[in-house]
């Protein structure tokens, strides 16, 4: 799943920096034993001039289909180069 997330974000947002972390281990005891919990750190010029909510929407749009099929929770740190 990490690789699928990385590939989709790479294609959609052409980031200069991208890190996708599987954080399921932090959620042991939750539904499905924490499976499907991820954190994304992404730096892309595509976020220039966008409020944080719009940046998150761009990430969610790139991951369409995965949000209901493998991703249970997603935390996002979305920046533009230089931030």
Number of C-alpha atoms within 10 A of each C-alpha: 14 15 9 12 19 17 14 17 23 17 10 14 17 16 21 12 13 15 14 18 15 16 17 18 11 12 14 12 9 10 10 11 13 18 19 21 19 20 17 20 15 25 21 20 14 16 21 11 10 13 9 14 10 13 22 17 11 19 21 16 15 18 19 12 11 17 14 10 10 12 17 16 15 15 13 16 13 22 20 18 15 7 6
